[in-house]
Every structure is written in C-alpha cells, then in structure tokens.
Amino acid sequence: MIVVTGATGNVGRHVVDELVAAGAEVRALTRDPESARLPEGVEVARTADLPLDGADAVFLNPAVVWGTGAGELLRKAGQAGVRRIVTLSSSAAAEPGPGNVIGNHHHELETEIEASGLVWTHVRPGAFASNALQWAEQLGKGDVVHGPYAQAHTAPIHEADIAAVAARALLSEDYAGQAPVLTGPQSLTFAEQVTIIGEVLGRPLRYEEIPPEAAREAMTGGGVPADIADTLLRLFAGAVGRPAEISPETERITGRPGRTFAQWASDHSAAFS
Ligand SMILES: NC(=O)c1ccc[n+]([C@@H]2O[C@H](COP(=O)([O-])OP(=O)(O)OC[C@H]3O[C@@H](n4cnc5c(N)ncnc54)[C@H](OP(=O)(O)O)[C@@H]3O)[C@@H](O)[C@H]2O)c1
C-alpha cells in the first residue's frame, strides 16, 4: 500500500495514476473525499486522519504539513511500519539562507525526514509548468499577460514528469538517499512561455512586463504570503537574461526525455480557453 498526500494536486493526481498503472495499492489523501474525483479502485481517505496503517511508502506534498512540520506524520509512519518516504521538495532546498523562505522551508522538511530513520528520496523540481495556470484568468479576458520580469528564465517541468520520478522512488529503493533536481527540457522566459501557449491555442498572446512592485501587490492581493512573494520576485530578478540549467535527472530516472512546455500547454489548453 502506498499513501499519496495532496492526491488531488497537480503532481499528486499523476502520482496516483502512475502507481495504479504499476499495479500498486493506493490510498489517496484529500481534505474532501466527496469532491476528490480519484480513480476507481483507489482508497480515498481524509488528510486530517493521516491513515498510514498498512503502508509501505508515503508520498509527501509539503502543503499538508505547511506550518506544522512533519513530526506527527513521521511519528505515525514509524508506528505503522512505513519504510519509504518520497518528499515533493524543491530545487530551492539546495540553497537555504536568509530571504529564501521557499528554500528554507523545504530544507527544514528534508532535514526532519532524514532524521526520522525512514528510507527517503527528495524529489527537487524547479519551476512547475503548471505555474502558468496563474495566467489563465488574464487570458480568459484578453490576449495579454501582465507580469514581472518578462525575460526571466525557468526550465518549466510538466507535473507528470515529476510524478513519474516520484512513482519510481515510491515503488523501489533504487533512489534511496537521493535528491534529484528535476527540470523541464528547455529554458524559457516568461514571455516565451506565453508565446508558446498562444501558438498552441492559435492566438497571438503576449507578455507585458509590469514593475516588480505592481506584481508584488497583485501576488499578495491574490493570497500569496508577502515573504513568499518577495522570495519569488528575487529569484525572477536573478534569472533575467540567464538561461536556466537543464537537469538530466528526469531522463535518467524515467528513461525518456521530459515533456516540453508546448506539450504541457496542449495538455492544459482547456484551462486557457
Ligand atoms: N510551483 C512550483 O514551481 C514548485 C516548485 C518546486 C516545488 N514545489 C512544491 O510543490 C508543491 C505544490 O505541488 P502541487 O502543485 O502538486 O500541489 P497543489 O496542487 O497546490 O496542492 C496539492 C493538494 O494538497 C492539498 N492541500 C493544499 N493545501 C493544503 C493544506 N493547507 N492542508 C492540507 N492539504 C492541502 C489539496 O488537496 P485537497 O484539497 O484535495 O485536500 C491540493 O490539491 C509546493 O507546495 C512546493 O512544496 C512547487
């Protein structure tokens, strides 16, 4: 039995699908089992109950332990005899330090897990392609995305590729003690990502840069905590004109090249219509 936390999330749904396809028994955790729409044959349970009995492995989305730490989950995992834990961490965990709220949070979580005695793998993706979903509202109203740092590069990764790596680490101990950094196959600026979405949709989309202060206001107004908004804006500023490094790890672990951003946009075209 493999327990998947955050099972309705961008990555979690694909983790569930990968495990089901591999013939594993899956228990999917959600705060709202009634509306979770998880596949037939998957046991669905409430996140708050943390039901880990009978589980060999756990996929941990940090969202479910944000603010509390993983202490209770790790204690229950120990009691239940869980062997492996796969953390959805972040490439930012490699560089914790002042002002890097995202890196510090994931680094603390990784450290807590490593001290638990469980066999661990930390999956460390960089920017998710699904971050582009934040533009869907603007693109529902017109052909322009307003955002900061048009020329900031990331190598956006398809959530299905993150899940494919996580599933392999959940199903075997081949990746025990590893923390693979995962990226997509191309470095793209925000402006290029919007152009690609436009090509997929057959619309002439463009990215119009706004000052970082305006972007900060929009982010915090939309519910992003101020320290996270500041960390993100600082990362974007540092990525202007600097192509992102492409990691070979997705292909090493899954045996196939990572999906392109155009593939991601095509898979999510309905969200932008
Ligand atoms: N975005 C990036 O660029 C990036 C980069 C590196 C790492 N990451 C990591 O990846 C995570 C996001 O993964 P994702 O996109 O798959 O997640 P997601 O889709 O945002 O959320 C996953 C699921 O977690 C549950 N959830 C959300 N908030 C919760 C809370 N406060 N308590 C309990 N459950 C909660 C929700 O499920 P229910 O509503 O069904 O309970 C949600 O569907 C980030 O938090 C970060 O740790 C992200």
The ligand as an SDF file (V2000), in Angstrom:
LIG
                    3D

 48 52  0  0  0  0  0  0  0  0999 V2000
    5.0800   25.5210   -8.0310 N   0  0  0  0  0  0  0  0  0  0  0  0
    6.3780   25.3440   -8.1860 C   0  0  0  0  0  0  0  0  0  0  0  0
    7.0240   25.9060   -9.0980 O   0  0  0  0  0  0  0  0  0  0  0  0
    7.1070   24.4240   -7.2370 C   0  0  0  0  0  0  0  0  0  0  0  0
    8.4840   24.2460   -7.4190 C   0  0  0  0  0  0  0  0  0  0  0  0
    9.1630   23.3670   -6.5640 C   0  0  0  0  0  0  0  0  0  0  0  0
    8.4820   22.6900   -5.5750 C   0  0  0  0  0  0  0  0  0  0  0  0
    7.1430   22.8850   -5.4200 N   0  0  0  0  0  0  0  0  0  0  0  0
    6.4640   22.1360   -4.3390 C   0  0  0  0  0  0  0  0  0  0  0  0
    5.2950   21.5430   -4.8660 O   0  0  0  0  0  0  0  0  0  0  0  0
    4.1760   21.8990   -4.0690 C   0  0  0  0  0  0  0  0  0  0  0  0
    2.9500   22.0330   -4.9300 C   0  0  0  0  0  0  0  0  0  0  0  0
    2.6250   20.7760   -5.5030 O   0  0  0  0  0  0  0  0  0  0  0  0
    1.2640   20.6320   -6.3260 P   0  0  0  0  0  0  0  0  0  0  0  0
    1.2230   21.7270   -7.3400 O   0  0  0  0  0  0  0  0  0  0  0  0
    1.0880   19.2300   -6.7370 O   0  0  0  0  0  0  0  0  0  0  0  0
    0.2580   20.9370   -5.1620 O   0  0  0  0  0  0  0  0  0  0  0  0
   -1.1680   21.6180   -5.2270 P   0  0  0  0  0  0  0  0  0  0  0  0
   -1.8180   21.1720   -6.4780 O   0  0  0  0  0  0  0  0  0  0  0  0
   -1.0430   23.0680   -4.9720 O   0  0  0  0  0  0  0  0  0  0  0  0
   -1.8250   21.0100   -3.9260 O   0  0  0  0  0  0  0  0  0  0  0  0
   -1.8400   19.6330   -3.6550 C   0  0  0  0  0  0  0  0  0  0  0  0
   -3.0440   19.2560   -2.8420 C   0  0  0  0  0  0  0  0  0  0  0  0
   -2.7490   19.4540   -1.4750 O   0  0  0  0  0  0  0  0  0  0  0  0
   -3.9640   19.6910   -0.7750 C   0  0  0  0  0  0  0  0  0  0  0  0
   -3.7410   20.8580    0.0880 N   0  0  0  0  0  0  0  0  0  0  0  0
   -3.4860   22.1290   -0.2940 C   0  0  0  0  0  0  0  0  0  0  0  0
   -3.3270   22.9240    0.7890 N   0  0  0  0  0  0  0  0  0  0  0  0
   -3.4800   22.1300    1.8620 C   0  0  0  0  0  0  0  0  0  0  0  0
   -3.4400   22.3540    3.2610 C   0  0  0  0  0  0  0  0  0  0  0  0
   -3.2030   23.5710    3.7680 N   0  0  0  0  0  0  0  0  0  0  0  0
   -3.6480   21.3070    4.0790 N   0  0  0  0  0  0  0  0  0  0  0  0
   -3.8940   20.0770    3.6060 C   0  0  0  0  0  0  0  0  0  0  0  0
   -3.9470   19.8000    2.2720 N   0  0  0  0  0  0  0  0  0  0  0  0
   -3.7430   20.8150    1.4230 C   0  0  0  0  0  0  0  0  0  0  0  0
   -5.0430   19.9410   -1.8210 C   0  0  0  0  0  0  0  0  0  0  0  0
   -5.8370   18.7840   -1.8990 O   0  0  0  0  0  0  0  0  0  0  0  0
   -7.3130   18.6620   -1.2330 P   0  0  0  0  0  0  0  0  0  0  0  0
   -7.9930   19.9790   -1.4560 O   0  0  0  0  0  0  0  0  0  0  0  0
   -7.9100   17.5450   -2.0280 O   0  0  0  0  0  0  0  0  0  0  0  0
   -7.0790   18.3410    0.1880 O   0  0  0  0  0  0  0  0  0  0  0  0
   -4.2720   20.0660   -3.1230 C   0  0  0  0  0  0  0  0  0  0  0  0
   -4.9480   19.5290   -4.2370 O   0  0  0  0  0  0  0  0  0  0  0  0
    4.5650   23.2220   -3.4020 C   0  0  0  0  0  0  0  0  0  0  0  0
    3.8690   23.4050   -2.1950 O   0  0  0  0  0  0  0  0  0  0  0  0
    6.0410   23.0300   -3.1830 C   0  0  0  0  0  0  0  0  0  0  0  0
    6.2360   22.3290   -1.9810 O   0  0  0  0  0  0  0  0  0  0  0  0
    6.4560   23.7340   -6.2270 C   0  0  0  0  0  0  0  0  0  0  0  0
  1  2  1  0
  2  3  2  0
  2  4  1  0
  4  5  1  0
  4 48  2  0
  5  6  2  0
  6  7  1  0
  7  8  2  0
  8  9  1  0
  8 48  1  0
  9 10  1  0
  9 46  1  0
 10 11  1  0
 11 12  1  0
 11 44  1  0
 12 13  1  0
 13 14  1  0
 14 15  2  0
 14 16  1  0
 14 17  1  0
 17 18  1  0
 18 19  2  0
 18 20  1  0
 18 21  1  0
 21 22  1  0
 22 23  1  0
 23 24  1  0
 23 42  1  0
 24 25  1  0
 25 26  1  0
 25 36  1  0
 26 27  1  0
 26 35  1  0
 27 28  2  0
 28 29  1  0
 29 30  1  0
 29 35  2  0
 30 31  1  0
 30 32  2  0
 32 33  1  0
 33 34  2  0
 34 35  1  0
 36 37  1  0
 36 42  1  0
 37 38  1  0
 38 39  2  0
 38 40  1  0
 38 41  1  0
 42 43  1  0
 44 45  1  0
 44 46  1  0
 46 47  1  0
M  CHG  2   8   1  16  -1
M  END
$$$$
